[in-house]
Amino acid sequence: LVLGHVAGARRADRVCVMKNGRVVGTARTSDVTQDEVLGMIILGKCPPGAIPGPGALKIAA
């Protein structure tokens, strides 16, 4: 299911976010907040509750 809005994703068990054709991350909807999902969509930032994909923003340690 492809959605153009975050609210509908709350009905799913899992969410997978893509940015620029690459997976940012995948998570159970119960493990991430709506703000974290928006961060994945807008910034490409993968939150702690998600499994990062190859499109996730790399942050230097």
N, C-alpha and C positions, 0 to 999 in steps of 0.2 A: 504494500500500500504506500503510495507516494502522497505526501501531504504538503501543502503550501503554508500551513499554519501549525503552531505548536500545540494549541488547545486540543486538537483532535488526536494527537499522539498520546495523550494521557490515557486513552482507551485501550491502547496496545500494551502488550507485556514487555516489549523491547523497543528501543529506538536506535536507529542507525543514521548518523548524520554524514552527509557528503558535502564537500565544498570544492568547487572548481573540478568536479569529476573524480575526486579522491575521498576515500572514507576517512573522516576525522576520528570517529569513535563509535562504539556500540555499547549500549548499557541497558539494564533492566530499568523500566520507567520508575520503579520503586527506589532505585539507587541514585537517581539524579533529580535535581530540582528543575523547574521550568527555566530559571535563570541560567543554570548550568547548560541546559540544552541550547538556549539562546547564545551563550558564549561559544558553544561548538559551532553553531550556524554562522554567527557574525565574525568571530575572531579565529575560529579553527582551533580553539583551546580545548583539550580533552580533560575533563574533571576527574578527580580521584576515583569516583564510582564507575568509570567507564573504561573499556578496553581500547587503547589508542590504535588508530589505523595509520597507514602511510601518509595520510594527508594532515595529520595532527601537527599543530604548531610545536616546533622544537624550542625548548627553553633551556638556556645554558645554566649549568649548576654553579 
